[in-house]
Amino acid sequence: MKNRKHLRMIITAGVALAVTGTSLFMAACNSVGAAHAGKSESRTSVAQGPSGHAEAHTYTDLRLMVRGSQPVSPPNILDYPSDWPKATYSRGVVGESGVGFDPTVNADGDMDVRSLGRAEALPLETKPKVDTALRGNDITRAEKNTELLIIERQRAAERAQNDAIGCGGLITTIDEKQVTVPLKHTDVKGAVAGYISAVTVTQQFHNPYSSKIEAVYVFPLPENAVVSEFLMTIGDRQIRGIIREREQAERIYHQARAQGYTASLLTQERPNIFTQKVANIEPGKAIDINVTYYSTLTYSDGGFEFTFPMVVGPRFNPPTAPGGAGFQPAQQSGIGAVARGDHGASGQPTEVQYLRPTERSGHDIALSLDIDAGVSIEAIESRTHKVDVKRNSESRATVTLTKSDSIPNRDFVLRWQVAGESIKSALLAHSPDARDNNGGYFTMMLVPPKDLASVPRNPVELVFVLDRSGSMDGVPMQQAQTAISRGLSRLQPGDTFQIIDFSNDVSALGAAPIEATDANIGKGQQYLASLDANGGTYMMKGLRAALEFPHDPKRLRFVAFCTDGYIGNEAEILGELHRKLGASRVFSFGVGSCNRYLMDSMARMGSGLATYLSLRDDASTIMDTFFDRISHAPMRDLTVNWSGANVSEVYPSRIPDLFVGRPVILTGRYKGEMPSTIRVAGRVGNEQRTIDVHTARAEVPHASRALSQVWARAKLTEIADQSAWDVNNPELSQAARKVALDYSLMSAYTAFVAVDTAQRTAGDFGTTVHVPVPVPEGVRYETTVQESR
Amino acid sequence: MKALVASILLVAAAVVAGAWSPQPEPRVDNTMPAATTTEFLAYDVVIDAGSEPLSAWQVEVKDTLKHARIVGIEGGQPGPYSGAPHYDPKAIQGEHVIIGAFTTKDAPTGKVRVARLHVMAEGGTPSFTTTITAAAPGGRAFNATLTIQPHTPDAAPGAKP
């Protein structure tokens, strides 16, 4: 998927661009180039800083940077990619000749870049030396309009000083790979009560530049997050955002932006990907955005799991994928993955800009979580991050991310085990207010019967599907191969299996189900080990190959789909899964900091379960857990006897099967009284089983609100699932829009907008600055991110 | 945080449920400035509680000419009502806003700026009708005066109206 177009430039040997111990003027607040032209006599220069005081700056090192064919007009640093150095004190643009340039040092020690066309003489104190970074073999030619930037390499101490808001002299430190971003810090504070979490995410934006900016940040939230609150904080003023239809919110935002008002807009690109825009941030100013969401936690095998995604993985968009299939509005399609500064290169309406492997941003993250498990907590563990755990009581704890682990480049996953038999099936209801005609809401957790684990399974037909696209290269591929290898070794006589792998194309171990003999398993292991990861993620090919595979009716068919899910055509995949599912059950294995929205949706629509395999997990253990689950018959065909209660709109409308160790959560509405006990019936093998569920009332106010919003979110999910295959049904989008607006929820059709109309900033809206992010841990930039130069 | 969330949500629930009654008759506020084609305006929501302690309030504001769209709701002056109040999401779809808040301590008296409305006005001047319900400690309703007044941009942040 990579599209690298090298910039070529001639550099004469012996030319010096980097100097040490040079003392030169720097525009602390970045008047850039023009302010310094012709000052060749300078050694130390003085300029007016933002405070109006004279400021001096000493350079320690200089570097030459280039940028591809992009004209500079007007000559302002903010015309460069957002995170390019503010400390650039000179620049040049390759002129008509287009034959390259020959920067030399003249007798006065000045670098002469006049051959660039519109160039400026640079005052240098000592004879510089060649910047080795620009002597690569690929740099042999400069194209017209190529920009040249002379940049200071700043000392760490100075950088720390300049990092303060208001200085405006923030500098990209090329050697130390640090780049400026307008998102300074993300603070995550969560509270867990039982299996519901309420989380507030605060994004601290600032403007370290010398003129106004609009900050744009594409970020992830949990796929089941019920985003219901949005606040913009300017100083000590707090403005609550308004939920509106997306198009309307966007129009308001653009009007406010154009007129110079500080405004913010939150849109949803996928259930787990959001775009935050903040317009008219004045130099030196800071604006906080608070987003609050609820979510239900996953419970499995005796423990709860809290997940917070920190970075959007680089998505692949198959060229043949239709834009906007299913739940997404028509104008949306893929999500591009481009290099920092390559805005627009992907052609997708939503783009994530990624830091190069040698770069880091100053954006960090803090996270704390207060857990009230309601039952005794036996152990708390994070395999993905270092955490400090403070036990407040048997059932309560506070977990904090350590400061040494504050780079947001992978999902945060926290798991706490609770006392053995403490989790039982239960229904939590919110008592409706007598004046509220809508009635009440409930959630119900169905825990599998204990004796489920004693019921053996029938022979299975297990189809392993392995994503071997470029994004899986390296550790993710190794993890997936280890897991599948373990799975092969767990097959029993009478089972059959198949291995299907895909990237640009699809291949398989065999043309028909293969008997799970020792010899065949050995062949499967060999085949698996021979697979390399490269190419695009043409998941549709892999999915079709897995689901169109001839089915043996004597065996239960399980499809284990191992992927990071880094695709932009989720709706297309889910629609096809629905159409082709047949008798199969799809179990998704999300590898690394994967696309959990896709993983969960595939499992939900595929009547299976999602399993997550982080790069720090033991892959064999994860696969063993999966086998333990499928090695026993699930409780299926579940029906609920509501004992005459007036219950409606229960989601999911088709109750999922209960597998060993994995409860199911239902949510619904009711009027009147809820009986004290609800009975759920189902079938295990050929036997009938029942589960008695006791009801309880949610007395805490925020739990009541959470229940209604969790229900609304479940309804949106149900509509979204149907939209994936019922793509031309306009009633679905109308229904989704109404639910989202009525319950003040983010969705593909709604957005939050907030405008500060009390103060108007001067001038136009400034420059749009995109926040670049690191590729997720373990993912290779070179195989996943599109570069235009 | 939970306590904060709980108190906020209590207010939200009360707002949505229309907790305070009876509702006084709407009145027309004619103090609005003229608006151009698309203009962004701020209005301070000021309640004069007189000598009564303002423990709870609920306000409904509606532009009868349908020029105004609410684009943000800000908290009031420093004190118990400085936080941005919750709004009724269904009401906002009809381009009128119902907001409210309560405090269990230090209920202010006299004129109190309880909120600021941020508005985008399109095609004309908004003309607001308002209703107010005010309550003293214990939920006792009392008569209070509501004014929706254009915000003066030069006022220092947090200054009393």
Boltz contact constraints between the chains, C-beta under 6 A:
constraints:
  - contact:
      token1: [A, 189]
      token2: [B, 1]
      max_distance: 6.0
  - contact:
      token1: [A, 191]
      token2: [B, 1]
      max_distance: 6.0
  - contact:
      token1: [A, 191]
      token2: [B, 2]
      max_distance: 6.0
  - contact:
      token1: [A, 198]
      token2: [B, 5]
      max_distance: 6.0
  - contact:
      token1: [A, 238]
      token2: [B, 75]
      max_distance: 6.0
  - contact:
      token1: [A, 238]
      token2: [B, 84]
      max_distance: 6.0
  - contact:
      token1: [A, 239]
      token2: [B, 72]
      max_distance: 6.0
  - contact:
      token1: [A, 239]
      token2: [B, 74]
      max_distance: 6.0
  - contact:
      token1: [A, 240]
      token2: [B, 73]
      max_distance: 6.0
  - contact:
      token1: [A, 240]
      token2: [B, 84]
      max_distance: 6.0
  - contact:
      token1: [A, 242]
      token2: [B, 70]
      max_distance: 6.0
  - contact:
      token1: [A, 243]
      token2: [B, 89]
      max_distance: 6.0
  - contact:
      token1: [A, 252]
      token2: [B, 71]
      max_distance: 6.0
  - contact:
      token1: [A, 252]
      token2: [B, 120]
      max_distance: 6.0
  - contact:
      token1: [A, 255]
      token2: [B, 38]
      max_distance: 6.0
  - contact:
      token1: [A, 261]
      token2: [B, 40]
      max_distance: 6.0
  - contact:
      token1: [A, 433]
      token2: [B, 17]
      max_distance: 6.0
  - contact:
      token1: [A, 435]
      token2: [B, 17]
      max_distance: 6.0
  - contact:
      token1: [A, 436]
      token2: [B, 17]
      max_distance: 6.0
  - contact:
      token1: [A, 701]
      token2: [B, 6]
      max_distance: 6.0
  - contact:
      token1: [A, 701]
      token2: [B, 9]
      max_distance: 6.0
  - contact:
      token1: [A, 701]
      token2: [B, 10]
      max_distance: 6.0
  - contact:
      token1: [A, 702]
      token2: [B, 5]
      max_distance: 6.0
  - contact:
      token1: [A, 702]
      token2: [B, 6]
      max_distance: 6.0
  - contact:
      token1: [A, 702]
      token2: [B, 9]
      max_distance: 6.0
  - contact:
      token1: [A, 705]
      token2: [B, 9]
      max_distance: 6.0
  - contact:
      token1: [A, 741]
      token2: [B, 93]
      max_distance: 6.0
  - contact:
      token1: [A, 742]
      token2: [B, 90]
      max_distance: 6.0
  - contact:
      token1: [A, 744]
      token2: [B, 89]
      max_distance: 6.0
  - contact:
      token1: [A, 754]
      token2: [B, 72]
      max_distance: 6.0
  - contact:
      token1: [A, 755]
      token2: [B, 71]
      max_distance: 6.0
  - contact:
      token1: [A, 755]
      token2: [B, 72]
      max_distance: 6.0
  - contact:
      token1: [A, 755]
      token2: [B, 118]
      max_distance: 6.0
  - contact:
      token1: [A, 757]
      token2: [B, 40]
      max_distance: 6.0
  - contact:
      token1: [A, 757]
      token2: [B, 41]
      max_distance: 6.0
  - contact:
      token1: [A, 757]
      token2: [B, 42]
      max_distance: 6.0
  - contact:
      token1: [A, 757]
      token2: [B, 118]
      max_distance: 6.0
  - contact:
      token1: [A, 758]
      token2: [B, 42]
      max_distance: 6.0
  - contact:
      token1: [A, 758]
      token2: [B, 151]
      max_distance: 6.0
